[in-house]
Amino acid sequence: MMMPKTISGWCMWLFFLLYGLGAFVSALSSLSFWPWLLGALALIYAIAALFGK
């Protein structure tokens, strides 16, 4: 497996990693900042992918 080389690649990788962890670790999904963190990663991915970074 190769590591991502772009900001959008890292954000997408982290989003799916954290989303998957939240599905299995109930303590993570009960944190108040969890939806904000996942939303921020998705937004950063969308913006970085749009500008090609």
mmCIF file of the N, C-alpha and C atoms, coordinates in Angstrom:
data_MODEL
# 
_entry.id   MODEL 
# 
loop_
_atom_site.group_PDB 
_atom_site.id 
_atom_site.type_symbol 
_atom_site.label_atom_id 
_atom_site.label_alt_id 
_atom_site.label_comp_id 
_atom_site.label_asym_id 
_atom_site.label_entity_id 
_atom_site.label_seq_id 
_atom_site.pdbx_PDB_ins_code 
_atom_site.Cartn_x 
_atom_site.Cartn_y 
_atom_site.Cartn_z 
_atom_site.occupancy 
_atom_site.B_iso_or_equiv 
_atom_site.pdbx_formal_charge 
_atom_site.auth_seq_id 
_atom_site.auth_comp_id 
_atom_site.auth_asym_id 
_atom_site.auth_atom_id 
_atom_site.pdbx_PDB_model_num 
ATOM 1   N N  . MET A 1 1  ? 0.836   -1.177 0.000  1.00 0.00 ? 1  MET A N  1 
ATOM 2   C CA . MET A 1 1  ? 0.000   0.000  0.000  1.00 0.00 ? 1  MET A CA 1 
ATOM 3   C C  . MET A 1 1  ? 0.882   1.241  0.000  1.00 0.00 ? 1  MET A C  1 
ATOM 4   N N  . MET A 1 2  ? 0.569   2.156  -0.872 1.00 0.00 ? 2  MET A N  1 
ATOM 5   C CA . MET A 1 2  ? 1.327   3.398  -0.941 1.00 0.00 ? 2  MET A CA 1 
ATOM 6   C C  . MET A 1 2  ? 0.634   4.474  -0.106 1.00 0.00 ? 2  MET A C  1 
ATOM 7   N N  . MET A 1 3  ? 1.429   5.338  0.484  1.00 0.00 ? 3  MET A N  1 
ATOM 8   C CA . MET A 1 3  ? 0.881   6.438  1.266  1.00 0.00 ? 3  MET A CA 1 
ATOM 9   C C  . MET A 1 3  ? 0.410   7.538  0.316  1.00 0.00 ? 3  MET A C  1 
ATOM 10  N N  . PRO A 1 4  ? -0.622  8.289  0.706  1.00 0.00 ? 4  PRO A N  1 
ATOM 11  C CA . PRO A 1 4  ? -1.104  9.375  -0.149 1.00 0.00 ? 4  PRO A CA 1 
ATOM 12  C C  . PRO A 1 4  ? -0.030  10.448 -0.326 1.00 0.00 ? 4  PRO A C  1 
ATOM 13  N N  . LYS A 1 5  ? -0.077  11.106 -1.473 1.00 0.00 ? 5  LYS A N  1 
ATOM 14  C CA . LYS A 1 5  ? 0.909   12.146 -1.761 1.00 0.00 ? 5  LYS A CA 1 
ATOM 15  C C  . LYS A 1 5  ? 0.305   13.545 -1.780 1.00 0.00 ? 5  LYS A C  1 
ATOM 16  N N  . THR A 1 6  ? -1.019  13.645 -1.665 1.00 0.00 ? 6  THR A N  1 
ATOM 17  C CA . THR A 1 6  ? -1.681  14.940 -1.717 1.00 0.00 ? 6  THR A CA 1 
ATOM 18  C C  . THR A 1 6  ? -2.458  15.184 -0.429 1.00 0.00 ? 6  THR A C  1 
ATOM 19  N N  . ILE A 1 7  ? -2.792  16.448 -0.198 1.00 0.00 ? 7  ILE A N  1 
ATOM 20  C CA . ILE A 1 7  ? -3.587  16.804 0.977  1.00 0.00 ? 7  ILE A CA 1 
ATOM 21  C C  . ILE A 1 7  ? -4.960  16.146 0.899  1.00 0.00 ? 7  ILE A C  1 
ATOM 22  N N  . SER A 1 8  ? -5.559  16.157 -0.284 1.00 0.00 ? 8  SER A N  1 
ATOM 23  C CA . SER A 1 8  ? -6.882  15.548 -0.418 1.00 0.00 ? 8  SER A CA 1 
ATOM 24  C C  . SER A 1 8  ? -6.805  14.038 -0.175 1.00 0.00 ? 8  SER A C  1 
ATOM 25  N N  . GLY A 1 9  ? -5.734  13.415 -0.606 1.00 0.00 ? 9  GLY A N  1 
ATOM 26  C CA . GLY A 1 9  ? -5.551  11.989 -0.359 1.00 0.00 ? 9  GLY A CA 1 
ATOM 27  C C  . GLY A 1 9  ? -5.450  11.670 1.119  1.00 0.00 ? 9  GLY A C  1 
ATOM 28  N N  . TRP A 1 10 ? -4.700  12.498 1.854  1.00 0.00 ? 10 TRP A N  1 
ATOM 29  C CA . TRP A 1 10 ? -4.566  12.299 3.294  1.00 0.00 ? 10 TRP A CA 1 
ATOM 30  C C  . TRP A 1 10 ? -5.897  12.514 4.009  1.00 0.00 ? 10 TRP A C  1 
ATOM 31  N N  . CYS A 1 11 ? -6.630  13.539 3.605  1.00 0.00 ? 11 CYS A N  1 
ATOM 32  C CA . CYS A 1 11 ? -7.923  13.809 4.248  1.00 0.00 ? 11 CYS A CA 1 
ATOM 33  C C  . CYS A 1 11 ? -8.902  12.671 3.995  1.00 0.00 ? 11 CYS A C  1 
ATOM 34  N N  . MET A 1 12 ? -8.924  12.151 2.780  1.00 0.00 ? 12 MET A N  1 
ATOM 35  C CA . MET A 1 12 ? -9.825  11.043 2.476  1.00 0.00 ? 12 MET A CA 1 
ATOM 36  C C  . MET A 1 12 ? -9.422  9.808  3.276  1.00 0.00 ? 12 MET A C  1 
ATOM 37  N N  . TRP A 1 13 ? -8.140  9.512  3.338  1.00 0.00 ? 13 TRP A N  1 
ATOM 38  C CA . TRP A 1 13 ? -7.637  8.364  4.080  1.00 0.00 ? 13 TRP A CA 1 
ATOM 39  C C  . TRP A 1 13 ? -7.986  8.489  5.558  1.00 0.00 ? 13 TRP A C  1 
ATOM 40  N N  . LEU A 1 14 ? -7.754  9.667  6.154  1.00 0.00 ? 14 LEU A N  1 
ATOM 41  C CA . LEU A 1 14 ? -8.063  9.884  7.574  1.00 0.00 ? 14 LEU A CA 1 
ATOM 42  C C  . LEU A 1 14 ? -9.561  9.831  7.841  1.00 0.00 ? 14 LEU A C  1 
ATOM 43  N N  . PHE A 1 15 ? -10.361 10.383 6.914  1.00 0.00 ? 15 PHE A N  1 
ATOM 44  C CA . PHE A 1 15 ? -11.813 10.355 7.088  1.00 0.00 ? 15 PHE A CA 1 
ATOM 45  C C  . PHE A 1 15 ? -12.316 8.916  7.197  1.00 0.00 ? 15 PHE A C  1 
ATOM 46  N N  . PHE A 1 16 ? -11.927 8.077  6.251  1.00 0.00 ? 16 PHE A N  1 
ATOM 47  C CA . PHE A 1 16 ? -12.405 6.701  6.276  1.00 0.00 ? 16 PHE A CA 1 
ATOM 48  C C  . PHE A 1 16 ? -11.841 5.920  7.455  1.00 0.00 ? 16 PHE A C  1 
ATOM 49  N N  . LEU A 1 17 ? -10.602 6.192  7.838  1.00 0.00 ? 17 LEU A N  1 
ATOM 50  C CA . LEU A 1 17 ? -10.026 5.538  9.003  1.00 0.00 ? 17 LEU A CA 1 
ATOM 51  C C  . LEU A 1 17 ? -10.797 5.907  10.268 1.00 0.00 ? 17 LEU A C  1 
ATOM 52  N N  . LEU A 1 18 ? -11.023 7.200  10.482 1.00 0.00 ? 18 LEU A N  1 
ATOM 53  C CA . LEU A 1 18 ? -11.719 7.640  11.682 1.00 0.00 ? 18 LEU A CA 1 
ATOM 54  C C  . LEU A 1 18 ? -13.186 7.242  11.674 1.00 0.00 ? 18 LEU A C  1 
ATOM 55  N N  . TYR A 1 19 ? -13.822 7.298  10.515 1.00 0.00 ? 19 TYR A N  1 
ATOM 56  C CA . TYR A 1 19 ? -15.221 6.869  10.408 1.00 0.00 ? 19 TYR A CA 1 
ATOM 57  C C  . TYR A 1 19 ? -15.352 5.381  10.734 1.00 0.00 ? 19 TYR A C  1 
ATOM 58  N N  . GLY A 1 20 ? -14.434 4.592  10.237 1.00 0.00 ? 20 GLY A N  1 
ATOM 59  C CA . GLY A 1 20 ? -14.445 3.155  10.526 1.00 0.00 ? 20 GLY A CA 1 
ATOM 60  C C  . GLY A 1 20 ? -14.182 2.872  11.995 1.00 0.00 ? 20 GLY A C  1 
ATOM 61  N N  . LEU A 1 21 ? -13.238 3.593  12.589 1.00 0.00 ? 21 LEU A N  1 
ATOM 62  C CA . LEU A 1 21 ? -12.976 3.412  14.021 1.00 0.00 ? 21 LEU A CA 1 
ATOM 63  C C  . LEU A 1 21 ? -14.192 3.797  14.850 1.00 0.00 ? 21 LEU A C  1 
ATOM 64  N N  . GLY A 1 22 ? -14.878 4.861  14.458 1.00 0.00 ? 22 GLY A N  1 
ATOM 65  C CA . GLY A 1 22 ? -16.063 5.300  15.187 1.00 0.00 ? 22 GLY A CA 1 
ATOM 66  C C  . GLY A 1 22 ? -17.187 4.282  15.145 1.00 0.00 ? 22 GLY A C  1 
ATOM 67  N N  . ALA A 1 23 ? -17.230 3.492  14.082 1.00 0.00 ? 23 ALA A N  1 
ATOM 68  C CA . ALA A 1 23 ? -18.270 2.467  13.969 1.00 0.00 ? 23 ALA A CA 1 
ATOM 69  C C  . ALA A 1 23 ? -18.012 1.310  14.936 1.00 0.00 ? 23 ALA A C  1 
ATOM 70  N N  . PHE A 1 24 ? -16.753 1.045  15.251 1.00 0.00 ? 24 PHE A N  1 
ATOM 71  C CA . PHE A 1 24 ? -16.420 -0.077 16.117 1.00 0.00 ? 24 PHE A CA 1 
ATOM 72  C C  . PHE A 1 24 ? -16.135 0.319  17.558 1.00 0.00 ? 24 PHE A C  1 
ATOM 73  N N  . VAL A 1 25 ? -15.724 1.542  17.780 1.00 0.00 ? 25 VAL A N  1 
ATOM 74  C CA . VAL A 1 25 ? -15.404 2.013  19.131 1.00 0.00 ? 25 VAL A CA 1 
ATOM 75  C C  . VAL A 1 25 ? -16.477 3.020  19.530 1.00 0.00 ? 25 VAL A C  1 
ATOM 76  N N  . SER A 1 26 ? -17.412 2.591  20.343 1.00 0.00 ? 26 SER A N  1 
ATOM 77  C CA . SER A 1 26 ? -18.556 3.445  20.672 1.00 0.00 ? 26 SER A CA 1 
ATOM 78  C C  . SER A 1 26 ? -18.152 4.686  21.468 1.00 0.00 ? 26 SER A C  1 
ATOM 79  N N  . ALA A 1 27 ? -17.042 4.629  22.200 1.00 0.00 ? 27 ALA A N  1 
ATOM 80  C CA . ALA A 1 27 ? -16.599 5.795  22.967 1.00 0.00 ? 27 ALA A CA 1 
ATOM 81  C C  . ALA A 1 27 ? -16.203 6.938  22.034 1.00 0.00 ? 27 ALA A C  1 
ATOM 82  N N  . LEU A 1 28 ? -15.690 6.615  20.846 1.00 0.00 ? 28 LEU A N  1 
ATOM 83  C CA . LEU A 1 28 ? -15.290 7.662  19.910 1.00 0.00 ? 28 LEU A CA 1 
ATOM 84  C C  . LEU A 1 28 ? -16.506 8.376  19.336 1.00 0.00 ? 28 LEU A C  1 
ATOM 85  N N  . SER A 1 29 ? -17.523 7.621  18.977 1.00 0.00 ? 29 SER A N  1 
ATOM 86  C CA . SER A 1 29 ? -18.684 8.244  18.350 1.00 0.00 ? 29 SER A CA 1 
ATOM 87  C C  . SER A 1 29 ? -19.526 9.034  19.331 1.00 0.00 ? 29 SER A C  1 
ATOM 88  N N  . SER A 1 30 ? -19.289 8.868  20.635 1.00 0.00 ? 30 SER A N  1 
ATOM 89  C CA . SER A 1 30 ? -20.036 9.647  21.622 1.00 0.00 ? 30 SER A CA 1 
ATOM 90  C C  . SER A 1 30 ? -19.348 10.972 21.965 1.00 0.00 ? 30 SER A C  1 
ATOM 91  N N  . LEU A 1 31 ? -18.153 11.208 21.434 1.00 0.00 ? 31 LEU A N  1 
ATOM 92  C CA . LEU A 1 31 ? -17.453 12.469 21.693 1.00 0.00 ? 31 LEU A CA 1 
ATOM 93  C C  . LEU A 1 31 ? -18.148 13.606 20.964 1.00 0.00 ? 31 LEU A C  1 
ATOM 94  N N  . SER A 1 32 ? -18.210 14.761 21.606 1.00 0.00 ? 32 SER A N  1 
ATOM 95  C CA . SER A 1 32 ? -18.941 15.889 21.021 1.00 0.00 ? 32 SER A CA 1 
ATOM 96  C C  . SER A 1 32 ? -18.252 16.474 19.791 1.00 0.00 ? 32 SER A C  1 
ATOM 97  N N  . PHE A 1 33 ? -16.947 16.344 19.686 1.00 0.00 ? 33 PHE A N  1 
ATOM 98  C CA . PHE A 1 33 ? -16.234 16.921 18.542 1.00 0.00 ? 33 PHE A CA 1 
ATOM 99  C C  . PHE A 1 33 ? -16.139 15.954 17.370 1.00 0.00 ? 33 PHE A C  1 
ATOM 100 N N  . TRP A 1 34 ? -16.583 14.727 17.523 1.00 0.00 ? 34 TRP A N  1 
ATOM 101 C CA . TRP A 1 34 ? -16.432 13.715 16.472 1.00 0.00 ? 34 TRP A CA 1 
ATOM 102 C C  . TRP A 1 34 ? -17.090 14.104 15.155 1.00 0.00 ? 34 TRP A C  1 
ATOM 103 N N  . PRO A 1 35 ? -18.379 14.527 15.155 1.00 0.00 ? 35 PRO A N  1 
ATOM 104 C CA . PRO A 1 35 ? -18.988 14.933 13.874 1.00 0.00 ? 35 PRO A CA 1 
ATOM 105 C C  . PRO A 1 35 ? -18.285 16.135 13.244 1.00 0.00 ? 35 PRO A C  1 
ATOM 106 N N  . TRP A 1 36 ? -17.802 17.048 14.079 1.00 0.00 ? 36 TRP A N  1 
ATOM 107 C CA . TRP A 1 36 ? -17.088 18.221 13.559 1.00 0.00 ? 36 TRP A CA 1 
ATOM 108 C C  . TRP A 1 36 ? -15.780 17.805 12.908 1.00 0.00 ? 36 TRP A C  1 
ATOM 109 N N  . LEU A 1 37 ? -15.079 16.869 13.502 1.00 0.00 ? 37 LEU A N  1 
ATOM 110 C CA . LEU A 1 37 ? -13.810 16.401 12.949 1.00 0.00 ? 37 LEU A CA 1 
ATOM 111 C C  . LEU A 1 37 ? -14.022 15.710 11.603 1.00 0.00 ? 37 LEU A C  1 
ATOM 112 N N  . LEU A 1 38 ? -15.001 14.818 11.541 1.00 0.00 ? 38 LEU A N  1 
ATOM 113 C CA . LEU A 1 38 ? -15.272 14.117 10.285 1.00 0.00 ? 38 LEU A CA 1 
ATOM 114 C C  . LEU A 1 38 ? -15.781 15.089 9.217  1.00 0.00 ? 38 LEU A C  1 
ATOM 115 N N  . GLY A 1 39 ? -16.611 16.039 9.613  1.00 0.00 ? 39 GLY A N  1 
ATOM 116 C CA . GLY A 1 39 ? -17.092 17.044 8.668  1.00 0.00 ? 39 GLY A CA 1 
ATOM 117 C C  . GLY A 1 39 ? -15.967 17.921 8.140  1.00 0.00 ? 39 GLY A C  1 
ATOM 118 N N  . ALA A 1 40 ? -15.041 18.288 9.018  1.00 0.00 ? 40 ALA A N  1 
ATOM 119 C CA . ALA A 1 40 ? -13.908 19.114 8.592  1.00 0.00 ? 40 ALA A CA 1 
ATOM 120 C C  . ALA A 1 40 ? -13.017 18.352 7.612  1.00 0.00 ? 40 ALA A C  1 
ATOM 121 N N  . LEU A 1 41 ? -12.768 17.079 7.872  1.00 0.00 ? 41 LEU A N  1 
ATOM 122 C CA . LEU A 1 41 ? -11.956 16.289 6.949  1.00 0.00 ? 41 LEU A CA 1 
ATOM 123 C C  . LEU A 1 41 ? -12.625 16.164 5.593  1.00 0.00 ? 41 LEU A C  1 
ATOM 124 N N  . ALA A 1 42 ? -13.944 15.958 5.579  1.00 0.00 ? 42 ALA A N  1 
ATOM 125 C CA . ALA A 1 42 ? -14.664 15.851 4.307  1.00 0.00 ? 42 ALA A CA 1 
ATOM 126 C C  . ALA A 1 42 ? -14.629 17.177 3.550  1.00 0.00 ? 42 ALA A C  1 
ATOM 127 N N  . LEU A 1 43 ? -14.771 18.285 4.256  1.00 0.00 ? 43 LEU A N  1 
ATOM 128 C CA . LEU A 1 43 ? -14.733 19.602 3.622  1.00 0.00 ? 43 LEU A CA 1 
ATOM 129 C C  . LEU A 1 43 ? -13.340 19.918 3.087  1.00 0.00 ? 43 LEU A C  1 
ATOM 130 N N  . ILE A 1 44 ? -12.307 19.621 3.851  1.00 0.00 ? 44 ILE A N  1 
ATOM 131 C CA . ILE A 1 44 ? -10.933 19.855 3.396  1.00 0.00 ? 44 ILE A CA 1 
ATOM 132 C C  . ILE A 1 44 ? -10.639 19.004 2.164  1.00 0.00 ? 44 ILE A C  1 
ATOM 133 N N  . TYR A 1 45 ? -11.120 17.758 2.172  1.00 0.00 ? 45 TYR A N  1 
ATOM 134 C CA . TYR A 1 45 ? -10.924 16.900 0.999  1.00 0.00 ? 45 TYR A CA 1 
ATOM 135 C C  . TYR A 1 45 ? -11.578 17.509 -0.239 1.00 0.00 ? 45 TYR A C  1 
ATOM 136 N N  . ALA A 1 46 ? -12.816 17.970 -0.089 1.00 0.00 ? 46 ALA A N  1 
ATOM 137 C CA . ALA A 1 46 ? -13.534 18.532 -1.229 1.00 0.00 ? 46 ALA A CA 1 
ATOM 138 C C  . ALA A 1 46 ? -12.830 19.768 -1.775 1.00 0.00 ? 46 ALA A C  1 
ATOM 139 N N  . ILE A 1 47 ? -12.380 20.636 -0.911 1.00 0.00 ? 47 ILE A N  1 
ATOM 140 C CA . ILE A 1 47 ? -11.706 21.863 -1.354 1.00 0.00 ? 47 ILE A CA 1 
ATOM 141 C C  . ILE A 1 47 ? -10.350 21.535 -1.977 1.00 0.00 ? 47 ILE A C  1 
ATOM 142 N N  . ALA A 1 48 ? -9.583  20.658 -1.340 1.00 0.00 ? 48 ALA A N  1 
ATOM 143 C CA . ALA A 1 48 ? -8.250  20.309 -1.865 1.00 0.00 ? 48 ALA A CA 1 
ATOM 144 C C  . ALA A 1 48 ? -8.372  19.572 -3.200 1.00 0.00 ? 48 ALA A C  1 
ATOM 145 N N  . ALA A 1 49 ? -9.360  18.702 -3.329 1.00 0.00 ? 49 ALA A N  1 
ATOM 146 C CA . ALA A 1 49 ? -9.546  17.991 -4.593 1.00 0.00 ? 49 ALA A CA 1 
ATOM 147 C C  . ALA A 1 49 ? -9.977  18.957 -5.699 1.00 0.00 ? 49 ALA A C  1 
ATOM 148 N N  . LEU A 1 50 ? -10.787 19.950 -5.346 1.00 0.00 ? 50 LEU A N  1 
ATOM 149 C CA . LEU A 1 50 ? -11.231 20.926 -6.320 1.00 0.00 ? 50 LEU A CA 1 
ATOM 150 C C  . LEU A 1 50 ? -10.061 21.737 -6.862 1.00 0.00 ? 50 LEU A C  1 
ATOM 151 N N  . PHE A 1 51 ? -9.141  22.117 -5.991 1.00 0.00 ? 51 PHE A N  1 
ATOM 152 C CA . PHE A 1 51 ? -7.991  22.916 -6.411 1.00 0.00 ? 51 PHE A CA 1 
ATOM 153 C C  . PHE A 1 51 ? -6.785  22.076 -6.810 1.00 0.00 ? 51 PHE A C  1 
ATOM 154 N N  . GLY A 1 52 ? -6.899  20.755 -6.699 1.00 0.00 ? 52 GLY A N  1 
ATOM 155 C CA . GLY A 1 52 ? -5.837  19.869 -7.168 1.00 0.00 ? 52 GLY A CA 1 
ATOM 156 C C  . GLY A 1 52 ? -4.620  19.813 -6.291 1.00 0.00 ? 52 GLY A C  1 
ATOM 157 N N  . LYS A 1 53 ? -4.765  19.972 -5.005 1.00 0.00 ? 53 LYS A N  1 
ATOM 158 C CA . LYS A 1 53 ? -3.619  19.920 -4.086 1.00 0.00 ? 53 LYS A CA 1 
ATOM 159 C C  . LYS A 1 53 ? -3.489  18.537 -3.493 1.00 0.00 ? 53 LYS A C  1 
# 
